[in-house]
C-alpha cells in the first residue's frame, strides 16, 4: 500500500513537472513566435527592435522628420505632385503627416514614398502576407495565424510625425532661402550624381543649424550610380545598403542579411577623394504597398529603404537626448549633427571584408572608412549605449563615451582623452571624430575653405611609469575627409591609452588653422567573431560551394583588369586576391548557414 502510494506520488510529481515544462516551452515558443512575427525584420537584424525592448519608451514620440520625396511624373520639367505616401494604408495614422508642395496639380500617390514612410513611421498589429507562412502544423501555437503569414508591422519610429516635402518645393522654399525645416531630422532617399547648388545648400544648413541630414548613397553599379548627392556630401550621413540573403524563401530573405555589394550599393571614393558611404543598413524590408491599404511587399535591396533605418534610429536617440538634460549637447544646434554621426559610426558593426579604402593596405591611414561599408553596419543598441554613456571631457574618461568640443591653435591645439583597460587582451579600441565643412550661407552656397580645419586622430599606447615606452598604435589623417576613424587592437602589454585629436597642419608656418568644433566618440569592445560565413559564401545563398569559387575567380580577374574596382575576396586580408584566398575558401566547402535549406519551399 505504501509502495503504491509512493508510485502514485511519483507519477503525480512527474506529471506536474512535465506540465510545468510544457507550459514553459509554450511560453518560450510564443515569445519566439512574437519575435518572428515582427516586420520589417531588417529592423531586428540591425538591433532596432532590441533597442525598443531595452528602452520601451523609445517610440519616436515628440520627434518630427522632414521627409523629402521626389515626384514620379514630370511634364516639361515641372513636378506633378505625385510624391505622397498613401495615407489610406493601414499602417499610417491620419494625423501623422503634413504635406508641402506647390498645391497644383492635385497631389498623387508615390509607391516609393509609401514604402519609405512605412519603414520609418508605420504600425499595423494586424498585417499579413501569405508568402510568409511559417508552418501548417495543426499542433503549432496559433497555427491559423502562422499559416496565414500574419505579423505585427512596426516601423522604426511609429509615434513620430513627419512633414512630407515635394523635392522641388523643398529646394525653393527651404534650401534656396537658407532656412531649415521645422524638424529634428531631414531624410531623403533621392539623389544626384553631381554636386549642385542645392546639395551645397543642404550641407550649409547642416553646418549652420546642426540639423541632421540622412540620405541614400545610391543603388550601385547595376544602376550605374556613383555616390549620389546629397548623401555624398561632407556634412550629410550617407547610407549604403546591406543585401538580404539569396534564397527562394521570402521569410528567410527578409530575416537574414549578408554584405554590402558594389552592384547594389554605391561606393566611394567621391570625385574629390572622400570616403563614402558613412554607414550601411539592411534594405530589403517588408513595406506598405501604395495601391492596396492592407498589402505589404518586399522592397528589394536599395539604399532608399536602408536610409529610413538610419534616420529612424537617430530619431530614437534624439528622443532619448531630449528626455535627459545631461545629454543635451548631443542635440545642440552647434554641432549636434556631428555628435550623432560620430556615435552612429563609432558603434557600427564591422562586416566581413571591412577595410579602410579599397582592397590594398597602403591607404589605411588616409582613407578613414571602407569605401562600401563606411564604418560598418548600423548597431542601434551600440549607438544607444554610446549616447547614454554621456559626455566625457578631455582627461581621464570611461571606456565608452562622446564629447562635443573645440580646437583652437593658441589655446588648445590638441585634446587628449585617456582610457584605461583592466584587461586589454583581445580588445579593440574604436574612435571616431566628425566635424562640419563650411559653406557660404547664401546661394549658390560655395565652399568656404578658409574656415575649414584639417584634423588628425591618434591612438597612443602609454606606459605611465616610463614615457619612453609610449608609442603611436594607430592614426587616421585624411587630407580631404571631415571624418577620422580608428579601429585598432589593443596591445595586451598596455592598459593605458590616449586618444588624441589635433590639427594636422599645426606646425606649418604658412597655415593658420581656424577654430574647429568637433565631435568625438569612442569605445572599447571585445574582438569581433572573424569566422562569419560571408567571408566564403560570396553569393549569400547559405552554402559554400563551387559558385562561390567562380565568384572569387571573377573578382580575381577583375582585380587584375581594373585595380580601382572595389572587390570582395581577400579572405586572408593581405591586400590582394590570390591563390591563398582560394585555398581558404576550398577548406570551407559545404559549410552551411543555420538558415540554409537544401529544398526551399515553393
MIDRENKOL-541864 format. One record per residue (C-alpha): y, x, z; residue in one letter; residue number from 1. Coordinates in steps of 0.1 Angstrom, whole numbers, plus 5000, padded with zeros to 4 digits. Layout:
N
[pt [Y X Z] 'a' NUM]
...
This chain:
602
[pt [5000 5000 5000] 'x' 1]
[pt [5024 5028 5010] 'x' 2]
[pt [5014 5047 4978] 'x' 3]
[pt [5021 5016 4956] 'x' 4]
[pt [5055 5011 4973] 'x' 5]
[pt [5064 5048 4966] 'x' 6]
[pt [5053 5043 4930] 'x' 7]
[pt [5075 5012 4927] 'x' 8]
[pt [5105 5030 4942] 'x' 9]
[pt [5099 5060 4919] 'x' 10]
[pt [5098 5037 4889] 'x' 11]
[pt [5130 5019 4900] 'x' 12]
[pt [5147 5052 4906] 'x' 13]
[pt [5137 5064 4871] 'x' 14]
[pt [5148 5031 4856] 'x' 15]
[pt [5182 5034 4873] 'x' 16]
[pt [5187 5070 4862] 'x' 17]
[pt [5177 5060 4827] 'x' 18]
[pt [5201 5031 4827] 'x' 19]
[pt [5229 5054 4840] 'x' 20]
[pt [5222 5080 4814] 'x' 21]
[pt [5221 5053 4787] 'x' 22]
[pt [5254 5039 4799] 'x' 23]
[pt [5269 5074 4799] 'x' 24]
[pt [5256 5080 4764] 'x' 25]
[pt [5271 5047 4753] 'x' 26]
[pt [5305 5056 4767] 'x' 27]
[pt [5303 5091 4751] 'x' 28]
[pt [5293 5075 4718] 'x' 29]
[pt [5321 5050 4720] 'x' 30]
[pt [5346 5078 4727] 'x' 31]
[pt [5333 5098 4698] 'x' 32]
[pt [5334 5068 4675] 'x' 33]
[pt [5370 5061 4686] 'x' 34]
[pt [5380 5097 4677] 'x' 35]
[pt [5362 5094 4643] 'x' 36]
[pt [5379 5061 4636] 'x' 37]
[pt [5414 5076 4638] 'x' 38]
[pt [5431 5083 4605] 'x' 39]
[pt [5445 5103 4589] 'x' 40]
[pt [5420 5129 4601] 'x' 41]
[pt [5443 5157 4588] 'x' 42]
[pt [5463 5150 4620] 'x' 43]
[pt [5432 5156 4641] 'x' 44]
[pt [5424 5188 4623] 'x' 45]
[pt [5459 5203 4630] 'x' 46]
[pt [5460 5192 4666] 'x' 47]
[pt [5484 5163 4665] 'x' 48]
[pt [5460 5137 4680] 'x' 49]
[pt [5451 5163 4707] 'x' 50]
[pt [5488 5167 4714] 'x' 51]
[pt [5491 5130 4719] 'x' 52]
[pt [5462 5130 4743] 'x' 53]
[pt [5478 5159 4762] 'x' 54]
[pt [5511 5140 4764] 'x' 55]
[pt [5507 5103 4756] 'x' 56]
[pt [5544 5097 4758] 'x' 57]
[pt [5549 5116 4725] 'x' 58]
[pt [5552 5087 4700] 'x' 59]
[pt [5584 5096 4682] 'x' 60]
[pt [5604 5071 4703] 'x' 61]
[pt [5641 5079 4702] 'x' 62]
[pt [5637 5102 4671] 'x' 63]
[pt [5652 5095 4637] 'x' 64]
[pt [5642 5110 4604] 'x' 65]
[pt [5662 5113 4572] 'x' 66]
[pt [5635 5110 4545] 'x' 67]
[pt [5647 5120 4511] 'x' 68]
[pt [5629 5102 4482] 'x' 69]
[pt [5633 5106 4445] 'x' 70]
[pt [5634 5075 4422] 'x' 71]
[pt [5604 5072 4399] 'x' 72]
[pt [5624 5059 4370] 'x' 73]
[pt [5655 5073 4353] 'x' 74]
[pt [5674 5058 4324] 'x' 75]
[pt [5699 5080 4307] 'x' 76]
[pt [5697 5103 4337] 'x' 77]
[pt [5705 5075 4362] 'x' 78]
[pt [5680 5068 4390] 'x' 79]
[pt [5668 5032 4390] 'x' 80]
[pt [5664 5030 4428] 'x' 81]
[pt [5626 5027 4428] 'x' 82]
[pt [5623 5051 4457] 'x' 83]
[pt [5615 5029 4487] 'x' 84]
[pt [5583 5027 4507] 'x' 85]
[pt [5566 4993 4507] 'x' 86]
[pt [5578 4978 4540] 'x' 87]
[pt [5554 4949 4534] 'x' 88]
[pt [5525 4973 4542] 'x' 89]
[pt [5506 4965 4574] 'x' 90]
[pt [5513 5000 4588] 'x' 91]
[pt [5551 4996 4589] 'x' 92]
[pt [5573 4977 4614] 'x' 93]
[pt [5601 4956 4599] 'x' 94]
[pt [5628 4973 4620] 'x' 95]
[pt [5617 5008 4613] 'x' 96]
[pt [5637 5017 4582] 'x' 97]
[pt [5672 5017 4569] 'x' 98]
[pt [5679 5024 4532] 'x' 99]
[pt [5707 5043 4515] 'x' 100]
[pt [5713 5041 4477] 'x' 101]
[pt [5738 5030 4451] 'x' 102]
[pt [5728 4994 4455] 'x' 103]
[pt [5724 4989 4418] 'x' 104]
[pt [5700 4983 4402] 'x' 105]
[pt [5678 4963 4427] 'x' 106]
[pt [5656 4986 4447] 'x' 107]
[pt [5620 4991 4439] 'x' 108]
[pt [5588 5005 4455] 'x' 109]
[pt [5576 5041 4452] 'x' 110]
[pt [5538 5047 4459] 'x' 111]
[pt [5547 5083 4466] 'x' 112]
[pt [5573 5073 4493] 'x' 113]
[pt [5549 5047 4507] 'x' 114]
[pt [5522 5073 4513] 'x' 115]
[pt [5546 5099 4528] 'x' 116]
[pt [5561 5074 4552] 'x' 117]
[pt [5528 5061 4563] 'x' 118]
[pt [5516 5096 4573] 'x' 119]
[pt [5548 5102 4591] 'x' 120]
[pt [5555 5068 4607] 'x' 121]
[pt [5526 5043 4601] 'x' 122]
[pt [5505 5025 4626] 'x' 123]
[pt [5478 4999 4620] 'x' 124]
[pt [5450 4993 4645] 'x' 125]
[pt [5430 4971 4620] 'x' 126]
[pt [5428 4993 4589] 'x' 127]
[pt [5398 4998 4568] 'x' 128]
[pt [5384 5015 4537] 'x' 129]
[pt [5348 5005 4525] 'x' 130]
[pt [5342 5041 4512] 'x' 131]
[pt [5345 5054 4548] 'x' 132]
[pt [5314 5035 4562] 'x' 133]
[pt [5296 5058 4585] 'x' 134]
[pt [5263 5040 4592] 'x' 135]
[pt [5245 5008 4587] 'x' 136]
[pt [5221 5014 4616] 'x' 137]
[pt [5218 4980 4634] 'x' 138]
[pt [5213 4998 4667] 'x' 139]
[pt [5246 5016 4664] 'x' 140]
[pt [5275 5007 4686] 'x' 141]
[pt [5296 4981 4668] 'x' 142]
[pt [5275 4985 4636] 'x' 143]
[pt [5295 4960 4616] 'x' 144]
[pt [5328 4978 4622] 'x' 145]
[pt [5312 5012 4613] 'x' 146]
[pt [5296 4998 4582] 'x' 147]
[pt [5329 4983 4571] 'x' 148]
[pt [5347 5016 4574] 'x' 149]
[pt [5373 5003 4599] 'x' 150]
[pt [5396 5028 4616] 'x' 151]
[pt [5428 5030 4636] 'x' 152]
[pt [5456 5042 4614] 'x' 153]
[pt [5482 5062 4633] 'x' 154]
[pt [5509 5084 4617] 'x' 155]
[pt [5525 5114 4635] 'x' 156]
[pt [5554 5095 4650] 'x' 157]
[pt [5548 5058 4647] 'x' 158]
[pt [5576 5048 4671] 'x' 159]
[pt [5603 5068 4653] 'x' 160]
[pt [5629 5053 4630] 'x' 161]
[pt [5639 5066 4595] 'x' 162]
[pt [5668 5064 4572] 'x' 163]
[pt [5653 5065 4537] 'x' 164]
[pt [5677 5081 4512] 'x' 165]
[pt [5676 5079 4474] 'x' 166]
[pt [5678 5115 4463] 'x' 167]
[pt [5710 5115 4443] 'x' 168]
[pt [5727 5092 4468] 'x' 169]
[pt [5719 5118 4495] 'x' 170]
[pt [5733 5146 4474] 'x' 171]
[pt [5765 5128 4466] 'x' 172]
[pt [5773 5112 4499] 'x' 173]
[pt [5759 5138 4523] 'x' 174]
[pt [5753 5172 4507] 'x' 175]
[pt [5784 5173 4484] 'x' 176]
[pt [5805 5161 4513] 'x' 177]
[pt [5790 5187 4537] 'x' 178]
[pt [5782 5160 4562] 'x' 179]
[pt [5747 5159 4578] 'x' 180]
[pt [5729 5125 4581] 'x' 181]
[pt [5726 5108 4615] 'x' 182]
[pt [5692 5121 4621] 'x' 183]
[pt [5672 5147 4640] 'x' 184]
[pt [5652 5160 4611] 'x' 185]
[pt [5656 5160 4573] 'x' 186]
[pt [5623 5159 4554] 'x' 187]
[pt [5619 5160 4516] 'x' 188]
[pt [5586 5160 4496] 'x' 189]
[pt [5605 5168 4464] 'x' 190]
[pt [5619 5200 4449] 'x' 191]
[pt [5633 5220 4420] 'x' 192]
[pt [5621 5254 4407] 'x' 193]
[pt [5656 5268 4408] 'x' 194]
[pt [5683 5272 4434] 'x' 195]
[pt [5713 5250 4428] 'x' 196]
[pt [5745 5239 4445] 'x' 197]
[pt [5726 5211 4464] 'x' 198]
[pt [5699 5234 4476] 'x' 199]
[pt [5725 5258 4490] 'x' 200]
[pt [5744 5228 4504] 'x' 201]
[pt [5713 5218 4524] 'x' 202]
[pt [5710 5253 4537] 'x' 203]
[pt [5747 5253 4546] 'x' 204]
[pt [5741 5221 4565] 'x' 205]
[pt [5712 5235 4584] 'x' 206]
[pt [5732 5266 4593] 'x' 207]
[pt [5764 5249 4604] 'x' 208]
[pt [5749 5219 4623] 'x' 209]
[pt [5715 5233 4635] 'x' 210]
[pt [5697 5204 4618] 'x' 211]
[pt [5661 5209 4610] 'x' 212]
[pt [5651 5206 4573] 'x' 213]
[pt [5614 5204 4562] 'x' 214]
[pt [5603 5204 4526] 'x' 215]
[pt [5572 5207 4505] 'x' 216]
[pt [5568 5241 4487] 'x' 217]
[pt [5551 5227 4455] 'x' 218]
[pt [5516 5220 4442] 'x' 219]
[pt [5506 5254 4429] 'x' 220]
[pt [5496 5270 4397] 'x' 221]
[pt [5477 5239 4384] 'x' 222]
[pt [5511 5221 4385] 'x' 223]
[pt [5529 5252 4372] 'x' 224]
[pt [5550 5251 4403] 'x' 225]
[pt [5567 5282 4416] 'x' 226]
[pt [5580 5278 4452] 'x' 227]
[pt [5603 5248 4450] 'x' 228]
[pt [5638 5245 4464] 'x' 229]
[pt [5649 5234 4490] 'x' 230]
[pt [5616 5245 4506] 'x' 231]
[pt [5621 5280 4492] 'x' 232]
[pt [5655 5281 4509] 'x' 233]
[pt [5661 5306 4537] 'x' 234]
[pt [5671 5280 4563] 'x' 235]
[pt [5645 5254 4554] 'x' 236]
[pt [5609 5252 4567] 'x' 237]
[pt [5588 5254 4535] 'x' 238]
[pt [5554 5237 4538] 'x' 239]
[pt [5523 5245 4518] 'x' 240]
[pt [5490 5226 4517] 'x' 241]
[pt [5456 5233 4532] 'x' 242]
[pt [5429 5218 4509] 'x' 243]
[pt [5403 5194 4522] 'x' 244]
[pt [5367 5205 4517] 'x' 245]
[pt [5349 5197 4484] 'x' 246]
[pt [5320 5173 4489] 'x' 247]
[pt [5310 5139 4475] 'x' 248]
[pt [5316 5123 4509] 'x' 249]
[pt [5351 5108 4513] 'x' 250]
[pt [5347 5108 4551] 'x' 251]
[pt [5338 5144 4552] 'x' 252]
[pt [5366 5154 4528] 'x' 253]
[pt [5392 5136 4549] 'x' 254]
[pt [5380 5152 4582] 'x' 255]
[pt [5374 5188 4573] 'x' 256]
[pt [5398 5213 4557] 'x' 257]
[pt [5394 5248 4543] 'x' 258]
[pt [5422 5271 4530] 'x' 259]
[pt [5455 5271 4511] 'x' 260]
[pt [5446 5278 4475] 'x' 261]
[pt [5471 5291 4448] 'x' 262]
[pt [5460 5264 4424] 'x' 263]
[pt [5472 5236 4447] 'x' 264]
[pt [5498 5252 4469] 'x' 265]
[pt [5527 5272 4455] 'x' 266]
[pt [5531 5307 4468] 'x' 267]
[pt [5557 5334 4471] 'x' 268]
[pt [5575 5356 4469] 'x' 269]
[pt [5606 5338 4458] 'x' 270]
[pt [5627 5351 4429] 'x' 271]
[pt [5648 5372 4454] 'x' 272]
[pt [5617 5385 4471] 'x' 273]
[pt [5614 5364 4503] 'x' 274]
[pt [5582 5352 4518] 'x' 275]
[pt [5573 5315 4513] 'x' 276]
[pt [5559 5291 4524] 'x' 277]
[pt [5566 5293 4561] 'x' 278]
[pt [5536 5273 4573] 'x' 279]
[pt [5507 5252 4559] 'x' 280]
[pt [5491 5220 4569] 'x' 281]
[pt [5463 5196 4557] 'x' 282]
[pt [5474 5175 4528] 'x' 283]
[pt [5446 5152 4518] 'x' 284]
[pt [5453 5122 4541] 'x' 285]
[pt [5445 5085 4540] 'x' 286]
[pt [5478 5069 4532] 'x' 287]
[pt [5492 5034 4526] 'x' 288]
[pt [5489 5020 4491] 'x' 289]
[pt [5522 5008 4477] 'x' 290]
[pt [5506 4980 4458] 'x' 291]
[pt [5485 4964 4485] 'x' 292]
[pt [5497 4958 4521] 'x' 293]
[pt [5462 4963 4536] 'x' 294]
[pt [5449 4991 4514] 'x' 295]
[pt [5446 5028 4523] 'x' 296]
[pt [5437 5055 4498] 'x' 297]
[pt [5434 5093 4500] 'x' 298]
[pt [5464 5112 4487] 'x' 299]
[pt [5446 5143 4473] 'x' 300]
[pt [5458 5178 4481] 'x' 301]
[pt [5495 5181 4477] 'x' 302]
[pt [5524 5196 4497] 'x' 303]
[pt [5541 5162 4496] 'x' 304]
[pt [5516 5150 4521] 'x' 305]
[pt [5513 5181 4543] 'x' 306]
[pt [5551 5180 4548] 'x' 307]
[pt [5552 5149 4570] 'x' 308]
[pt [5527 5165 4593] 'x' 309]
[pt [5551 5193 4600] 'x' 310]
[pt [5582 5171 4601] 'x' 311]
[pt [5564 5146 4624] 'x' 312]
[pt [5552 5174 4648] 'x' 313]
[pt [5588 5187 4650] 'x' 314]
[pt [5599 5151 4658] 'x' 315]
[pt [5574 5150 4688] 'x' 316]
[pt [5587 5184 4700] 'x' 317]
[pt [5623 5172 4698] 'x' 318]
[pt [5614 5141 4717] 'x' 319]
[pt [5600 5163 4745] 'x' 320]
[pt [5630 5186 4744] 'x' 321]
[pt [5654 5157 4747] 'x' 322]
[pt [5635 5144 4778] 'x' 323]
[pt [5637 5177 4797] 'x' 324]
[pt [5671 5193 4803] 'x' 325]
[pt [5655 5227 4807] 'x' 326]
[pt [5645 5226 4770] 'x' 327]
[pt [5680 5216 4758] 'x' 328]
[pt [5686 5248 4739] 'x' 329]
[pt [5657 5241 4716] 'x' 330]
[pt [5677 5212 4701] 'x' 331]
[pt [5711 5229 4702] 'x' 332]
[pt [5734 5224 4672] 'x' 333]
[pt [5740 5261 4673] 'x' 334]
[pt [5706 5275 4663] 'x' 335]
[pt [5682 5248 4674] 'x' 336]
[pt [5667 5247 4640] 'x' 337]
[pt [5658 5284 4644] 'x' 338]
[pt [5641 5277 4677] 'x' 339]
[pt [5618 5250 4663] 'x' 340]
[pt [5610 5272 4632] 'x' 341]
[pt [5601 5302 4654] 'x' 342]
[pt [5579 5281 4677] 'x' 343]
[pt [5560 5265 4648] 'x' 344]
[pt [5554 5298 4630] 'x' 345]
[pt [5545 5317 4661] 'x' 346]
[pt [5519 5291 4672] 'x' 347]
[pt [5503 5287 4638] 'x' 348]
[pt [5466 5294 4633] 'x' 349]
[pt [5457 5323 4610] 'x' 350]
[pt [5431 5311 4584] 'x' 351]
[pt [5407 5335 4567] 'x' 352]
[pt [5424 5359 4543] 'x' 353]
[pt [5457 5357 4562] 'x' 354]
[pt [5476 5389 4553] 'x' 355]
[pt [5512 5397 4550] 'x' 356]
[pt [5523 5397 4514] 'x' 357]
[pt [5496 5398 4487] 'x' 358]
[pt [5463 5415 4487] 'x' 359]
[pt [5474 5451 4491] 'x' 360]
[pt [5484 5465 4525] 'x' 361]
[pt [5515 5485 4515] 'x' 362]
[pt [5539 5456 4523] 'x' 363]
[pt [5527 5447 4558] 'x' 364]
[pt [5559 5458 4575] 'x' 365]
[pt [5583 5444 4548] 'x' 366]
[pt [5567 5411 4539] 'x' 367]
[pt [5568 5391 4572] 'x' 368]
[pt [5545 5363 4561] 'x' 369]
[pt [5514 5357 4540] 'x' 370]
[pt [5525 5346 4505] 'x' 371]
[pt [5504 5315 4505] 'x' 372]
[pt [5497 5307 4542] 'x' 373]
[pt [5530 5317 4556] 'x' 374]
[pt [5525 5322 4593] 'x' 375]
[pt [5493 5301 4592] 'x' 376]
[pt [5482 5265 4597] 'x' 377]
[pt [5500 5240 4619] 'x' 378]
[pt [5488 5241 4655] 'x' 379]
[pt [5505 5212 4672] 'x' 380]
[pt [5492 5218 4707] 'x' 381]
[pt [5501 5255 4704] 'x' 382]
[pt [5536 5246 4694] 'x' 383]
[pt [5540 5222 4723] 'x' 384]
[pt [5528 5249 4748] 'x' 385]
[pt [5553 5273 4733] 'x' 386]
[pt [5581 5247 4738] 'x' 387]
[pt [5573 5237 4774] 'x' 388]
[pt [5569 5273 4784] 'x' 389]
[pt [5607 5272 4783] 'x' 390]
[pt [5634 5297 4775] 'x' 391]
[pt [5630 5333 4787] 'x' 392]
[pt [5660 5356 4785] 'x' 393]
[pt [5657 5393 4778] 'x' 394]
[pt [5640 5413 4806] 'x' 395]
[pt [5606 5406 4822] 'x' 396]
[pt [5591 5374 4807] 'x' 397]
[pt [5560 5353 4808] 'x' 398]
[pt [5532 5358 4781] 'x' 399]
[pt [5544 5328 4762] 'x' 400]
[pt [5580 5315 4757] 'x' 401]
[pt [5611 5314 4735] 'x' 402]
[pt [5647 5323 4735] 'x' 403]
[pt [5679 5315 4717] 'x' 404]
[pt [5703 5344 4720] 'x' 405]
[pt [5729 5366 4703] 'x' 406]
[pt [5731 5402 4690] 'x' 407]
[pt [5765 5419 4689] 'x' 408]
[pt [5769 5455 4678] 'x' 409]
[pt [5793 5465 4706] 'x' 410]
[pt [5778 5445 4735] 'x' 411]
[pt [5740 5441 4729] 'x' 412]
[pt [5728 5456 4696] 'x' 413]
[pt [5693 5450 4708] 'x' 414]
[pt [5674 5427 4732] 'x' 415]
[pt [5642 5436 4749] 'x' 416]
[pt [5616 5412 4762] 'x' 417]
[pt [5589 5427 4785] 'x' 418]
[pt [5554 5413 4787] 'x' 419]
[pt [5526 5423 4810] 'x' 420]
[pt [5489 5417 4802] 'x' 421]
[pt [5464 5418 4830] 'x' 422]
[pt [5435 5421 4806] 'x' 423]
[pt [5447 5435 4772] 'x' 424]
[pt [5413 5439 4756] 'x' 425]
[pt [5407 5416 4727] 'x' 426]
[pt [5441 5401 4730] 'x' 427]
[pt [5466 5396 4702] 'x' 428]
[pt [5504 5395 4706] 'x' 429]
[pt [5524 5373 4682] 'x' 430]
[pt [5562 5374 4680] 'x' 431]
[pt [5585 5356 4655] 'x' 432]
[pt [5622 5360 4651] 'x' 433]
[pt [5643 5335 4630] 'x' 434]
[pt [5680 5333 4622] 'x' 435]
[pt [5701 5315 4597] 'x' 436]
[pt [5715 5328 4565] 'x' 437]
[pt [5752 5320 4560] 'x' 438]
[pt [5768 5298 4532] 'x' 439]
[pt [5803 5286 4524] 'x' 440]
[pt [5809 5251 4538] 'x' 441]
[pt [5824 5237 4505] 'x' 442]
[pt [5809 5230 4471] 'x' 443]
[pt [5792 5249 4454] 'x' 444]
[pt [5781 5264 4488] 'x' 445]
[pt [5779 5300 4477] 'x' 446]
[pt [5762 5325 4500] 'x' 447]
[pt [5784 5343 4525] 'x' 448]
[pt [5766 5377 4528] 'x' 449]
[pt [5794 5393 4548] 'x' 450]
[pt [5784 5370 4577] 'x' 451]
[pt [5747 5378 4574] 'x' 452]
[pt [5728 5403 4595] 'x' 453]
[pt [5696 5421 4588] 'x' 454]
[pt [5674 5421 4619] 'x' 455]
[pt [5642 5441 4628] 'x' 456]
[pt [5614 5431 4652] 'x' 457]
[pt [5594 5457 4670] 'x' 458]
[pt [5564 5457 4694] 'x' 459]
[pt [5560 5487 4717] 'x' 460]
[pt [5531 5497 4739] 'x' 461]
[pt [5547 5510 4771] 'x' 462]
[pt [5535 5534 4799] 'x' 463]
[pt [5557 5527 4829] 'x' 464]
[pt [5545 5559 4846] 'x' 465]
[pt [5551 5582 4816] 'x' 466]
[pt [5576 5571 4789] 'x' 467]
[pt [5564 5599 4766] 'x' 468]
[pt [5532 5578 4761] 'x' 469]
[pt [5552 5549 4747] 'x' 470]
[pt [5546 5542 4710] 'x' 471]
[pt [5555 5517 4683] 'x' 472]
[pt [5525 5494 4680] 'x' 473]
[pt [5539 5473 4651] 'x' 474]
[pt [5571 5462 4634] 'x' 475]
[pt [5584 5437 4609] 'x' 476]
[pt [5615 5447 4589] 'x' 477]
[pt [5621 5427 4557] 'x' 478]
[pt [5652 5436 4538] 'x' 479]
[pt [5657 5401 4524] 'x' 480]
[pt [5640 5375 4548] 'x' 481]
[pt [5656 5359 4578] 'x' 482]
[pt [5622 5357 4594] 'x' 483]
[pt [5603 5386 4611] 'x' 484]
[pt [5567 5381 4623] 'x' 485]
[pt [5543 5403 4642] 'x' 486]
[pt [5506 5396 4647] 'x' 487]
[pt [5490 5426 4663] 'x' 488]
[pt [5461 5435 4685] 'x' 489]
[pt [5470 5447 4720] 'x' 490]
[pt [5459 5482 4729] 'x' 491]
[pt [5432 5480 4756] 'x' 492]
[pt [5447 5510 4773] 'x' 493]
[pt [5481 5494 4778] 'x' 494]
[pt [5491 5465 4800] 'x' 495]
[pt [5528 5467 4794] 'x' 496]
[pt [5546 5458 4761] 'x' 497]
[pt [5581 5454 4749] 'x' 498]
[pt [5592 5430 4721] 'x' 499]
[pt [5625 5444 4707] 'x' 500]
[pt [5649 5426 4683] 'x' 501]
[pt [5677 5447 4669] 'x' 502]
[pt [5699 5454 4639] 'x' 503]
[pt [5681 5472 4611] 'x' 504]
[pt [5713 5490 4600] 'x' 505]
[pt [5728 5497 4633] 'x' 506]
[pt [5732 5534 4627] 'x' 507]
[pt [5746 5530 4592] 'x' 508]
[pt [5783 5540 4594] 'x' 509]
[pt [5790 5520 4562] 'x' 510]
[pt [5777 5488 4577] 'x' 511]
[pt [5793 5467 4604] 'x' 512]
[pt [5767 5442 4614] 'x' 513]
[pt [5780 5407 4620] 'x' 514]
[pt [5772 5390 4653] 'x' 515]
[pt [5740 5371 4648] 'x' 516]
[pt [5724 5342 4668] 'x' 517]
[pt [5687 5343 4666] 'x' 518]
[pt [5656 5325 4680] 'x' 519]
[pt [5626 5344 4692] 'x' 520]
[pt [5591 5330 4701] 'x' 521]
[pt [5561 5350 4714] 'x' 522]
[pt [5527 5345 4730] 'x' 523]
[pt [5495 5363 4739] 'x' 524]
[pt [5462 5349 4727] 'x' 525]
[pt [5425 5358 4725] 'x' 526]
[pt [5413 5373 4693] 'x' 527]
[pt [5405 5346 4667] 'x' 528]
[pt [5370 5340 4655] 'x' 529]
[pt [5366 5361 4624] 'x' 530]
[pt [5333 5346 4612] 'x' 531]
[pt [5347 5315 4597] 'x' 532]
[pt [5326 5303 4568] 'x' 533]
[pt [5356 5301 4544] 'x' 534]
[pt [5355 5339 4542] 'x' 535]
[pt [5325 5334 4520] 'x' 536]
[pt [5324 5297 4509] 'x' 537]
[pt [5352 5302 4484] 'x' 538]
[pt [5348 5268 4467] 'x' 539]
[pt [5347 5250 4501] 'x' 540]
[pt [5316 5229 4493] 'x' 541]
[pt [5299 5237 4527] 'x' 542]
[pt [5273 5263 4515] 'x' 543]
[pt [5275 5299 4504] 'x' 544]
[pt [5257 5302 4471] 'x' 545]
[pt [5259 5315 4435] 'x' 546]
[pt [5290 5295 4427] 'x' 547]
[pt [5309 5315 4454] 'x' 548]
[pt [5297 5347 4438] 'x' 549]
[pt [5311 5335 4405] 'x' 550]
[pt [5344 5326 4421] 'x' 551]
[pt [5346 5361 4436] 'x' 552]
[pt [5338 5377 4403] 'x' 553]
[pt [5365 5357 4386] 'x' 554]
[pt [5390 5368 4412] 'x' 555]
[pt [5380 5404 4408] 'x' 556]
[pt [5386 5403 4371] 'x' 557]
[pt [5419 5385 4376] 'x' 558]
[pt [5430 5411 4402] 'x' 559]
[pt [5425 5438 4375] 'x' 560]
[pt [5443 5419 4348] 'x' 561]
[pt [5471 5405 4370] 'x' 562]
[pt [5477 5427 4400] 'x' 563]
[pt [5506 5405 4410] 'x' 564]
[pt [5484 5374 4415] 'x' 565]
[pt [5476 5360 4449] 'x' 566]
[pt [5438 5361 4452] 'x' 567]
[pt [5411 5353 4478] 'x' 568]
[pt [5380 5375 4481] 'x' 569]
[pt [5390 5407 4500] 'x' 570]
[pt [5364 5399 4527] 'x' 571]
[pt [5365 5433 4544] 'x' 572]
[pt [5403 5434 4543] 'x' 573]
[pt [5405 5468 4528] 'x' 574]
[pt [5433 5459 4503] 'x' 575]
[pt [5412 5451 4472] 'x' 576]
[pt [5383 5431 4459] 'x' 577]
[pt [5354 5454 4453] 'x' 578]
[pt [5316 5457 4454] 'x' 579]
[pt [5317 5458 4492] 'x' 580]
[pt [5330 5423 4493] 'x' 581]
[pt [5301 5412 4470] 'x' 582]
[pt [5276 5428 4494] 'x' 583]
[pt [5291 5410 4524] 'x' 584]
[pt [5291 5376 4505] 'x' 585]
[pt [5255 5381 4495] 'x' 586]
[pt [5245 5388 4531] 'x' 587]
[pt [5257 5353 4539] 'x' 588]
[pt [5239 5335 4511] 'x' 589]
[pt [5227 5300 4520] 'x' 590]
[pt [5249 5298 4551] 'x' 591]
[pt [5259 5262 4557] 'x' 592]
[pt [5288 5245 4574] 'x' 593]
[pt [5279 5219 4601] 'x' 594]
[pt [5293 5192 4579] 'x' 595]
[pt [5273 5202 4548] 'x' 596]
[pt [5249 5176 4534] 'x' 597]
[pt [5225 5185 4506] 'x' 598]
[pt [5222 5150 4494] 'x' 599]
[pt [5256 5134 4499] 'x' 600]
[pt [5259 5096 4499] 'x' 601]
[pt [5269 5079 4467] 'x' 602]
